[in-house]
Amino acid sequence: MSEISKIPETPNLNRAVLAPLNQTTGEVRLSRVDDSLLIREAQQGNTAAFEELVRQYDRAVLRLAVHLTGSQEDGQDIYQEAFLRAYINLARFRFECSFYTWIYRIVTNLCLDHLRKKRSRGRDLNTTACAEGEAQEDRLDRMPDRRPGASPERSFAGRELQQSILRALSQLSPRERMVFELKHYHGMRLRTVAGMLNTTEGTIKNTLFRATHKLRLRLAEVR
C-alpha cells in the first residue's frame, strides 16, 4: 500500500473504497463495463476508468493470488503488486489479449516468482499457511466425503488425505503446481492457462501430465 501511495495520481486500490465510474462524467453505470473502453479511457489518464477495471477483477485476482501462494498475507501482497504493475504498464497494453488474460498473467508470474523464492529458501509451500487458510478450505470443499457431518473416522481419513495432497503438491515444481491448480482448482481451460503463462497449449498439456503423474506417484506411496 505504501508503494502505491508514492505514485502521483495513482488511484486508491483499496477494495473497500473502489467505486464505479463517476456519475458526473455522464457515464452510465453498468454491471460489466466493456474492458476495451475502460482501458482506452485509463490510458488517457482517466483514473476512474482504471478503478472500475480494478473493481471488476479485484476479487478474482485476490482469490487467485491467495490460492496459488497458499497464504492470505502473501496473496494480499501479490494482489496489490499486480494492480500496481497493471497501472504502471497500462500504456503498453496493445489489445492483443483480453484484460482478464493480461492481469492474470501478471498475477501468475508474480506467484511463480514468489514460490520459486520460497522453494529456494527451503520452506514448505503448503503445510501451515495453506492448511489454516481459505485456500485450503476451498480445496477441502472440492474433495468428496469431507463434510462436517461425516463420521469421525471419515473426517480423520479426509484430513489425512488432504495433508497428503498438500504435501504432494509441495513436491511439484512451481510451474507444475501452478498449471495443476489453475486447471483443477480454478477450472481454467488449458488454452487460457497457456495465455497466462505466455506459452503454447501443448507445453501446458505436457506440464500438466508431469504434475499429475508426480502426484499419483506421491499419493500411491501413502496408501
N, C-alpha and C positions, 0 to 999 in steps of 0.2 A: 504494500500500500504506500509506503514512503517513497519508493521509486516512481510510482505513478504520479504522486503529487508534485514531483520535481519537474515534470514535463509541462511546459506552458500550454495552456488551453486544452489539456487532456481532459476528457470527460470523466466524471466520477464513475468508477467501475464497481462501486459497492452495490450489490444486488438489491439492497433494501431501498435505495434511492433512485433506481433506474426508472425512467418514465418513457411513455410513448412520445411521438413527435409532438412538439408544441402546438396546441390548437390555434394560437395566434398567428402561426405561419400560414394558416389556410389548409394545412394537411388534414385529411380525414383519417381518423384512427381506424385501422383495420386489424383483424385478428392476426394476420400474417402479411406484412407489407412486403412487396416484391424486393428481393435481395439486391438485384441489379440496380434498381432505383436508389435504394439506400446507400449502396456502395458508391455510386456516382455522386450522390449528394455529399457523402462523407469525404470523398476525395477532393471536393471543392471547399472543404472546411466546415461543413455543417456537422457540428459535434452532436446535435440531437439525433441526426441520422445514424451516427455510429452507436450512440446509446441504444437506439432501437435495435440495431443488429445484435448488440450485446444482450438486450432483453430477450430476444427471440432464441438465442442459443446458450445463454449462460447456464441454465440448469443442466442441459445435456452435456456441456463441456465440463462442468464441475463433477457431474456423476461419472463421466468417463475418466477424468483425472484421478478421482478417488479410487475407482475400481482398479485402474492399471497400476497405481502406486501401492495400493493396499493400505493407504493411510489418509485419514481425513485432513490432517495438517499438511502433509506433502501435496495432497490433491488441491487444497486451497491455494498453496503457493504456486503450483503449476497453472491453475486456473487464472490467477492474476497475471502471471508472466505471459501466458498465451494471448490474452486480450491486449496486454501491453505491446507485445510484438506485432499483433494484428494491426493495432492503431498506428504504430511507427511505420509499418511496411505497407499500409493500405494503398498508398500512391502507386506501388508497383504491381498491384493486382491487375491482371490483364484479361480477366473473364474467360480464361482457358479451362476453368473448372468452376464448380459451384462454391459459394462461400462456405457452405457446410463442409465440403471436402477440404477446403483450404484451412479452415480453423481447426478441423480435426487432425489435419496433417501436422499443424504446429503443435497441438497437444500431444500427439503420439510421439513426435520427435523429442519433445521435452521429457516425456515419460521414459522413453528409451534411454536418454542420457542419464536421467535420474537412476534408473535401475542398473545401468552399467556402472555408475559410480558406487552404488551400494554393493554391487557384486564384487567390485574390485577391493572394497574395504572389508570384504568377507562377512557382511551382515546377512542375516536371514531375511528373505524378502517378504515372508508372509506370517510367521507364527504368531507374533503378538499383535501387531497393528491390525493385520487383516482379520485375525480370529476375533478381535473385540470390536471391529469397526463395522460400518454399514455395508461395505463391500462384501464382507464375509457373510453377513446376514442375507444379502440378496442371493449369494451363491447357494446358501443353505436352502433358501426358498425354492430353488430350481432343482434340488435333489429330491428323489422320491422317498416317501415314508419317513419324513423327518418333521412331522407336525408336532406341536406341543402336546397334543392329546395322545401321542403314541405311547406304547408301554415303556417303562424304564429301560428294559433290555434293548428295545429297538432304538430308543433315544441315545443310549450309550453307544450302540453299534454305529448309529448315524454320526455321532461326534467323532468316533474313531475313524470312520471312513472319510469324514470331512477333513480331519487333520492329515490323513494320508494323502488326500488330493492336494491340499495346500503344500505339503512337503514335496510332493512330486512336481508341482508347478514351479517351486523354487529351484528345482534342478534344471529347468529349461534355460536356454539362453534368453536374454531379454527380448530378442526379436521373436523367438519361437513362442515365448509366453504371450507377447503382445498379439501375435497373429491368432493364437488359440483363443485368447479371451475376447478379442474383437469378434471372432466368428461365433463362438459358442455362448458367451455370456452377454454379448450385445446384439447378437443375431444379425450381424452385418454380412453382406454378400462379399465374396472374395474379390470381386471386381472393385468394390468400394474400398476394401482394405488395401488393395494394391494401389489405388489412387492416393490414399492417405500416406502410405509408406513410399510413394513415388517409385514403384517398381511394377513388374508385369504380373498378371494374374497367374501365369504359370509358375513364377517364382514363389508366389504366396501359397499356391497349392502344394509345392514341394516342402515349404517351411511348415505348413500345417500337417502334412504327412509325417514329417520327422517329429514334430511335437507330439502328435497323437501316439506314434509308435513308442516314444520315450515314456509317455505317461502310462501306457498299457504295461510296459515292462516294469515300471516302478510299482504300480498298483498290484501287479501279479506277485511281486515279492512279499507283499504284506498280507496276502490271503492265507 
